[in-house]
Amino acid sequence: MDYKQLAESILASAGGRENITEAAHCMTRLRLKFTSEAMIDAAAIEKTEGVLGTNMSSTEFQIILGPGRVNGVYEEFTALLENHVVSQPADKQAVPIGDYKAVKEKLKEKNSTPFKLMTRRVANIFLPLIPGFIACGLITGCLNIALKLDPSLAGNSMAHLLSIMGNTIFFALNIFVGIYTAKEFSGSPIMGGLLATVISHPMLGDIQLMGMQLTPGRGGIIAVLLVAFLGAVLERKLRQIIPEMFTLFLTPLVVLLVGGFAAILVLQPLGGVIAELIGSTATEAVSRGGALTGFILGGIWLPLVMLGVHQTMTPIHAQLLSEYGVTILLPILAMAGAGQIGAALAVYVKTKSKLLKKTIISALPVGLMGVGEPLIYGVTLPLGKPFICACIGGAFGGAFQAAFMIGSTAIGISGLPLAAVTDNIPMYLAGLVVAYISGFLITYIVGFDDPTERIN
């Protein structure tokens, strides 16, 4: 696919450079901040080849492109915004680059509410790690399947090597999180990585300090986030007060010493308490609440995805992986997409709209792979009732996953591919089937207003 041509088409239909003040992306969506909603032709964008769907909020216009494609389009799109003048209607003029950047900063400041800022920062820290989780998780999952089929492979050198590859993301996870946290808060990435290494170093286990036995890696991801954030803030302050001729060696030295001791004495214990609270709360909620907890979580997940709140779950998944080796929340939440598959199939069976049937058929493959936005914005949400039915289908699937305490050894994937990295593949697949069937039956029974006349 020609990403540049697709980016140009989207920009032209979105009102041109005059209307777009900021562009960002997540795993599947190109996210645009705009000046005027009236200048955006969402219908034209949805008809553009390569676009899977759109979503409009009061401050952001989202174009669903899917994994991989969104990265290529984003690069071309930002290049158009920064470096090129895009053709505009005769009554409009392109905004000069300087004005564009000024408007961009003004709108960024306007939309920087504490919650939005937190969500954005969490995404910026953890999204770069998702490919690593996927690759390592799939290697581990496939290796586990092979070992179950043939236990004699456990002594094989290749199996040992694959085991190391599958564990790599967890071996270096704290360092990666430290690097990206420092970078996000305008600190030096290497200092964030160093401070994360200090609290993860295996030799800490040989030290007693002030009557306290030190524990390598205590506090997990939470402690790393805290210490890397502290290091970045401290570094910025030091650069303001230390003379320029001394800052090259004094700033990193003070950051490492002050940040290191603060991490060991305060932040690591604090992070340990928070991490243990998160882990125990999640596991207790699922183990004690069982199917009821799974039903609630699976049922509310699709609306939370639409609101963008799902980004805040990434560090929780990462912490559970770091502490327990699996996250029991991901298989539950993945059922929301499965419920939508069932709901979309029911719509396909009942609708007489050829265009709607075509939309469903084209979106189902990516939906089965865990990318649900095309079905959300192209099928269930516009019809109303099927979206609610999809949530209920996801709730039943979530209840099943929680009842059997299914865990995932990786994050960043969902749907059918997630099966390979779960600790109970047959039960996870059974939960998928439960969500598919529930979403289908409930949607088929409840029904919907068939948009035949409007669409055909």
MOPEWO-V19269 format. One record per residue. N is the residue number from 0. RES is the residue in one small letter. PHI is phi in whole degrees, 0 to 359 (* if undefined). Layout:
# MOPEWO-V19269
n:N res:RES phi:PHI
n:N res:RES phi:PHI
This chain:
# MOPEWO-V19269
n:0 res:m phi:*
n:1 res:d phi:277
n:2 res:y phi:295
n:3 res:k phi:296
n:4 res:q phi:296
n:5 res:l phi:295
n:6 res:a phi:297
n:7 res:e phi:296
n:8 res:s phi:296
n:9 res:i phi:296
n:10 res:l phi:297
n:11 res:a phi:297
n:12 res:s phi:283
n:13 res:a phi:270
n:14 res:g phi:100
n:15 res:g phi:77
n:16 res:r phi:297
n:17 res:e phi:296
n:18 res:n phi:262
n:19 res:i phi:265
n:20 res:t phi:253
n:21 res:e phi:199
n:22 res:a phi:231
n:23 res:a phi:213
n:24 res:h phi:208
n:25 res:c phi:243
n:26 res:m phi:292
n:27 res:t phi:229
n:28 res:r phi:238
n:29 res:l phi:270
n:30 res:r phi:249
n:31 res:l phi:242
n:32 res:k phi:266
n:33 res:f phi:226
n:34 res:t phi:270
n:35 res:s phi:227
n:36 res:e phi:294
n:37 res:a phi:297
n:38 res:m phi:278
n:39 res:i phi:265
n:40 res:d phi:262
n:41 res:a phi:296
n:42 res:a phi:298
n:43 res:a phi:293
n:44 res:i phi:294
n:45 res:e phi:297
n:46 res:k phi:276
n:47 res:t phi:290
n:48 res:e phi:298
n:49 res:g phi:104
n:50 res:v phi:268
n:51 res:l phi:265
n:52 res:g phi:163
n:53 res:t phi:222
n:54 res:n phi:210
n:55 res:m phi:243
n:56 res:s phi:238
n:57 res:s phi:292
n:58 res:t phi:235
n:59 res:e phi:216
n:60 res:f phi:246
n:61 res:q phi:250
n:62 res:i phi:248
n:63 res:i phi:274
n:64 res:l phi:242
n:65 res:g phi:98
n:66 res:p phi:300
n:67 res:g phi:83
n:68 res:r phi:299
n:69 res:v phi:297
n:70 res:n phi:294
n:71 res:g phi:295
n:72 res:v phi:292
n:73 res:y phi:300
n:74 res:e phi:300
n:75 res:e phi:290
n:76 res:f phi:294
n:77 res:t phi:293
n:78 res:a phi:296
n:79 res:l phi:296
n:80 res:l phi:294
n:81 res:e phi:276
n:82 res:n phi:240
n:83 res:h phi:234
n:84 res:v phi:260
n:85 res:v phi:269
n:86 res:s phi:302
n:87 res:q phi:237
n:88 res:p phi:303
n:89 res:a phi:300
n:90 res:d phi:272
n:91 res:k phi:234
n:92 res:q phi:236
n:93 res:a phi:291
n:94 res:v phi:281
n:95 res:p phi:303
n:96 res:i phi:304
n:97 res:g phi:299
n:98 res:d phi:294
n:99 res:y phi:302
n:100 res:k phi:293
n:101 res:a phi:294
n:102 res:v phi:297
n:103 res:k phi:301
n:104 res:e phi:293
n:105 res:k phi:294
n:106 res:l phi:291
n:107 res:k phi:299
n:108 res:e phi:294
n:109 res:k phi:296
n:110 res:n phi:266
n:111 res:s phi:273
n:112 res:t phi:289
n:113 res:p phi:306
n:114 res:f phi:292
n:115 res:k phi:298
n:116 res:l phi:294
n:117 res:m phi:297
n:118 res:t phi:299
n:119 res:r phi:295
n:120 res:r phi:293
n:121 res:v phi:301
n:122 res:a phi:297
n:123 res:n phi:295
n:124 res:i phi:282
n:125 res:f phi:260
n:126 res:l phi:300
n:127 res:p phi:298
n:128 res:l phi:274
n:129 res:i phi:303
n:130 res:p phi:303
n:131 res:g phi:294
n:132 res:f phi:299
n:133 res:i phi:295
n:134 res:a phi:298
n:135 res:c phi:294
n:136 res:g phi:295
n:137 res:l phi:293
n:138 res:i phi:299
n:139 res:t phi:297
n:140 res:g phi:297
n:141 res:c phi:294
n:142 res:l phi:295
n:143 res:n phi:297
n:144 res:i phi:296
n:145 res:a phi:298
n:146 res:l phi:291
n:147 res:k phi:290
n:148 res:l phi:286
n:149 res:d phi:217
n:150 res:p phi:300
n:151 res:s phi:294
n:152 res:l phi:291
n:153 res:a phi:301
n:154 res:g phi:270
n:155 res:n phi:282
n:156 res:s phi:298
n:157 res:m phi:295
n:158 res:a phi:296
n:159 res:h phi:297
n:160 res:l phi:296
n:161 res:l phi:295
n:162 res:s phi:297
n:163 res:i phi:296
n:164 res:m phi:299
n:165 res:g phi:292
n:166 res:n phi:266
n:167 res:t phi:302
n:168 res:i phi:298
n:169 res:f phi:281
n:170 res:f phi:297
n:171 res:a phi:246
n:172 res:l phi:301
n:173 res:n phi:300
n:174 res:i phi:295
n:175 res:f phi:299
n:176 res:v phi:296
n:177 res:g phi:299
n:178 res:i phi:297
n:179 res:y phi:288
n:180 res:t phi:293
n:181 res:a phi:300
n:182 res:k phi:297
n:183 res:e phi:295
n:184 res:f phi:257
n:185 res:s phi:64
n:186 res:g phi:256
n:187 res:s phi:281
n:188 res:p phi:305
n:189 res:i phi:294
n:190 res:m phi:290
n:191 res:g phi:297
n:192 res:g phi:293
n:193 res:l phi:294
n:194 res:l phi:295
n:195 res:a phi:295
n:196 res:t phi:292
n:197 res:v phi:303
n:198 res:i phi:278
n:199 res:s phi:249
n:200 res:h phi:297
n:201 res:p phi:298
n:202 res:m phi:287
n:203 res:l phi:299
n:204 res:g phi:296
n:205 res:d phi:265
n:206 res:i phi:245
n:207 res:q phi:245
n:208 res:l phi:234
n:209 res:m phi:56
n:210 res:g phi:77
n:211 res:m phi:247
n:212 res:q phi:282
n:213 res:l phi:282
n:214 res:t phi:234
n:215 res:p phi:300
n:216 res:g phi:77
n:217 res:r phi:298
n:218 res:g phi:92
n:219 res:g phi:51
n:220 res:i phi:297
n:221 res:i phi:297
n:222 res:a phi:297
n:223 res:v phi:296
n:224 res:l phi:303
n:225 res:l phi:295
n:226 res:v phi:288
n:227 res:a phi:291
n:228 res:f phi:297
n:229 res:l phi:301
n:230 res:g phi:299
n:231 res:a phi:294
n:232 res:v phi:296
n:233 res:l phi:298
n:234 res:e phi:297
n:235 res:r phi:298
n:236 res:k phi:294
n:237 res:l phi:296
n:238 res:r phi:295
n:239 res:q phi:278
n:240 res:i phi:250
n:241 res:i phi:275
n:242 res:p phi:305
n:243 res:e phi:303
n:244 res:m phi:288
n:245 res:f phi:253
n:246 res:t phi:294
n:247 res:l phi:300
n:248 res:f phi:253
n:249 res:l phi:285
n:250 res:t phi:299
n:251 res:p phi:296
n:252 res:l phi:296
n:253 res:v phi:294
n:254 res:v phi:300
n:255 res:l phi:292
n:256 res:l phi:291
n:257 res:v phi:293
n:258 res:g phi:296
n:259 res:g phi:296
n:260 res:f phi:292
n:261 res:a phi:297
n:262 res:a phi:295
n:263 res:i phi:292
n:264 res:l phi:276
n:265 res:v phi:236
n:266 res:l phi:289
n:267 res:q phi:293
n:268 res:p phi:300
n:269 res:l phi:297
n:270 res:g phi:298
n:271 res:g phi:297
n:272 res:v phi:297
n:273 res:i phi:295
n:274 res:a phi:298
n:275 res:e phi:295
n:276 res:l phi:294
n:277 res:i phi:298
n:278 res:g phi:298
n:279 res:s phi:292
n:280 res:t phi:297
n:281 res:a phi:296
n:282 res:t phi:291
n:283 res:e phi:293
n:284 res:a phi:299
n:285 res:v phi:282
n:286 res:s phi:290
n:287 res:r phi:279
n:288 res:g phi:284
n:289 res:g phi:55
n:290 res:a phi:299
n:291 res:l phi:296
n:292 res:t phi:299
n:293 res:g phi:298
n:294 res:f phi:297
n:295 res:i phi:293
n:296 res:l phi:296
n:297 res:g phi:295
n:298 res:g phi:281
n:299 res:i phi:265
n:300 res:w phi:292
n:301 res:l phi:300
n:302 res:p phi:299
n:303 res:l phi:293
n:304 res:v phi:298
n:305 res:m phi:298
n:306 res:l phi:279
n:307 res:g phi:83
n:308 res:v phi:289
n:309 res:h phi:301
n:310 res:q phi:297
n:311 res:t phi:289
n:312 res:m phi:280
n:313 res:t phi:301
n:314 res:p phi:296
n:315 res:i phi:292
n:316 res:h phi:301
n:317 res:a phi:298
n:318 res:q phi:294
n:319 res:l phi:297
n:320 res:l phi:296
n:321 res:s phi:295
n:322 res:e phi:273
n:323 res:y phi:246
n:324 res:g phi:88
n:325 res:v phi:217
n:326 res:t phi:245
n:327 res:i phi:276
n:328 res:l phi:278
n:329 res:l phi:298
n:330 res:p phi:301
n:331 res:i phi:295
n:332 res:l phi:292
n:333 res:a phi:295
n:334 res:m phi:291
n:335 res:a phi:300
n:336 res:g phi:293
n:337 res:a phi:292
n:338 res:g phi:299
n:339 res:q phi:289
n:340 res:i phi:301
n:341 res:g phi:298
n:342 res:a phi:297
n:343 res:a phi:295
n:344 res:l phi:295
n:345 res:a phi:295
n:346 res:v phi:298
n:347 res:y phi:300
n:348 res:v phi:292
n:349 res:k phi:269
n:350 res:t phi:287
n:351 res:k phi:253
n:352 res:s phi:280
n:353 res:k phi:293
n:354 res:l phi:293
n:355 res:l phi:294
n:356 res:k phi:299
n:357 res:k phi:294
n:358 res:t phi:299
n:359 res:i phi:295
n:360 res:i phi:298
n:361 res:s phi:286
n:362 res:a phi:267
n:363 res:l phi:299
n:364 res:p phi:303
n:365 res:v phi:288
n:366 res:g phi:296
n:367 res:l phi:296
n:368 res:m phi:277
n:369 res:g phi:103
n:370 res:v phi:259
n:371 res:g phi:265
n:372 res:e phi:302
n:373 res:p phi:302
n:374 res:l phi:286
n:375 res:i phi:298
n:376 res:y phi:273
n:377 res:g phi:262
n:378 res:v phi:228
n:379 res:t phi:289
n:380 res:l phi:295
n:381 res:p phi:299
n:382 res:l phi:277
n:383 res:g phi:84
n:384 res:k phi:302
n:385 res:p phi:300
n:386 res:f phi:294
n:387 res:i phi:297
n:388 res:c phi:295
n:389 res:a phi:296
n:390 res:c phi:298
n:391 res:i phi:292
n:392 res:g phi:299
n:393 res:g phi:296
n:394 res:a phi:295
n:395 res:f phi:295
n:396 res:g phi:295
n:397 res:g phi:297
n:398 res:a phi:299
n:399 res:f phi:296
n:400 res:q phi:297
n:401 res:a phi:292
n:402 res:a phi:298
n:403 res:f phi:259
n:404 res:m phi:52
n:405 res:i phi:288
n:406 res:g phi:243
n:407 res:s phi:242
n:408 res:t phi:267
n:409 res:a phi:212
n:410 res:i phi:233
n:411 res:g phi:98
n:412 res:i phi:234
n:413 res:s phi:207
n:414 res:g phi:62
n:415 res:l phi:299
n:416 res:p phi:301
n:417 res:l phi:295
n:418 res:a phi:304
n:419 res:a phi:295
n:420 res:v phi:248
n:421 res:t phi:269
n:422 res:d phi:270
n:423 res:n phi:209
n:424 res:i phi:301
n:425 res:p phi:302
n:426 res:m phi:289
n:427 res:y phi:298
n:428 res:l phi:296
n:429 res:a phi:297
n:430 res:g phi:297
n:431 res:l phi:302
n:432 res:v phi:298
n:433 res:v phi:301
n:434 res:a phi:293
n:435 res:y phi:303
n:436 res:i phi:294
n:437 res:s phi:298
n:438 res:g phi:299
n:439 res:f phi:293
n:440 res:l phi:296
n:441 res:i phi:296
n:442 res:t phi:295
n:443 res:y phi:296
n:444 res:i phi:286
n:445 res:v phi:292
n:446 res:g phi:79
n:447 res:f phi:195
n:448 res:d phi:279
n:449 res:d phi:292
n:450 res:p phi:274
n:451 res:t phi:303
n:452 res:e phi:293
n:453 res:r phi:285
n:454 res:i phi:271
n:455 res:n phi:291
